Amino acid sequence: MPDPKKIVFKEKMTKSIFDKEMENPKFKAVYDEVSTQMDIGEQIAELRYKAKMSQSELAKKVKTSRTAIARYESGNYASFNIKTLARIACAFNKNLKISFT
């Protein structure tokens, strides 16, 4: 029986399809943009859910339409308005933080 102290396990590190795609600068740029859009929408939806507030109720507080809130939460929206995001943050007593990474 071989000495267990002398056995060396080699783990083959394989990259996933996603990891390989992320090496492509064009794919990464699109992914980063879509990821940011989805993250903003998810945060709004999560805050609204925790506050037990409907889209209509949030829209009234923010002085916009329910469909605008739905667009923001969809993750498929890219034309966020800073003033509207600030009003949404204010509706939840939160600060709006914008950063470049």
C-alpha positions as CSV (number, residue, x, y, z in Angstrom):
1,M,0.0,0.0,0.0
2,P,1.4,3.4,-1.0
3,D,2.3,5.9,1.8
4,P,-0.6,8.4,1.9
5,K,1.9,11.2,2.7
6,K,3.6,10.6,-0.6
7,I,0.5,10.6,-2.8
8,V,0.1,13.9,-4.7
9,F,-3.3,14.7,-6.1
10,K,-3.3,16.8,-9.2
11,E,-6.4,18.8,-9.7
12,K,-7.1,19.7,-13.3
13,M,-8.3,23.3,-13.3
14,T,-10.7,23.7,-16.2
15,K,-12.3,26.9,-17.3
16,S,-16.0,27.1,-17.7
17,I,-17.5,28.4,-21.0
18,F,-18.3,31.6,-19.1
19,D,-14.7,32.0,-17.9
20,K,-13.5,31.5,-21.5
21,E,-16.0,34.0,-22.8
22,M,-15.0,36.6,-20.2
23,E,-11.5,36.6,-21.8
24,N,-13.1,38.1,-24.9
25,P,-13.0,41.9,-24.3
26,K,-16.2,42.4,-26.4
27,F,-18.1,39.8,-24.5
28,K,-16.9,41.1,-21.1
29,A,-17.9,44.7,-22.0
30,V,-21.5,43.6,-22.9
31,Y,-21.7,41.4,-19.8
32,D,-20.5,44.2,-17.5
33,E,-23.1,46.6,-19.0
34,V,-26.0,44.1,-18.7
35,S,-24.9,43.0,-15.3
36,T,-25.0,46.6,-14.0
37,Q,-28.4,47.2,-15.5
38,M,-29.7,44.0,-13.9
39,D,-28.1,44.9,-10.6
40,I,-29.8,48.3,-10.4
41,G,-33.2,46.7,-11.2
42,E,-32.7,43.9,-8.7
43,Q,-31.8,46.4,-6.0
44,I,-34.9,48.5,-6.6
45,A,-37.2,45.4,-6.6
46,E,-35.5,44.1,-3.4
47,L,-36.0,47.4,-1.6
48,R,-39.6,47.7,-2.8
49,Y,-40.3,44.1,-1.7
50,K,-38.7,44.6,1.7
51,A,-40.8,47.8,2.2
52,K,-43.9,45.7,1.1
53,M,-44.6,48.4,-1.5
54,S,-46.2,47.9,-4.9
55,Q,-44.8,49.3,-8.1
56,S,-47.7,51.7,-8.1
57,E,-47.1,52.9,-4.6
58,L,-43.4,53.5,-5.3
59,A,-44.3,55.3,-8.6
60,K,-46.5,57.7,-6.6
61,K,-43.7,58.4,-4.1
62,V,-41.2,59.0,-6.9
63,K,-43.7,60.9,-9.1
64,T,-43.4,58.6,-12.1
65,S,-45.5,55.9,-13.7
66,R,-45.8,52.3,-12.6
67,T,-44.6,51.3,-16.0
68,A,-41.4,53.3,-15.5
69,I,-40.7,51.4,-12.2
70,A,-41.4,48.1,-14.0
71,R,-38.9,49.1,-16.7
72,Y,-36.3,50.0,-14.1
73,E,-36.8,46.7,-12.4
74,S,-36.8,44.6,-15.6
75,G,-33.0,44.5,-16.0
76,N,-33.5,45.2,-19.7
77,Y,-33.4,49.0,-19.3
78,A,-30.3,51.1,-20.1
79,S,-31.5,54.7,-19.9
80,F,-31.6,55.3,-16.2
81,N,-32.2,58.8,-15.2
82,I,-30.0,60.0,-12.2
83,K,-32.8,62.2,-10.8
84,T,-35.3,59.3,-10.9
85,L,-32.8,57.0,-9.2
86,A,-32.2,59.7,-6.6
87,R,-35.9,60.0,-5.9
88,I,-36.2,56.2,-5.7
89,A,-33.3,56.1,-3.2
90,C,-35.0,58.9,-1.2
91,A,-38.3,56.9,-1.2
92,F,-36.5,54.2,0.7
93,N,-34.4,56.5,2.9
94,K,-31.2,55.4,1.1
95,N,-28.4,57.2,-0.5
96,L,-27.6,56.9,-4.3
97,K,-24.0,55.9,-4.8
98,I,-22.5,56.0,-8.3
99,S,-19.0,54.7,-8.9
100,F,-16.6,54.0,-11.7
101,T,-14.7,50.8,-11.4
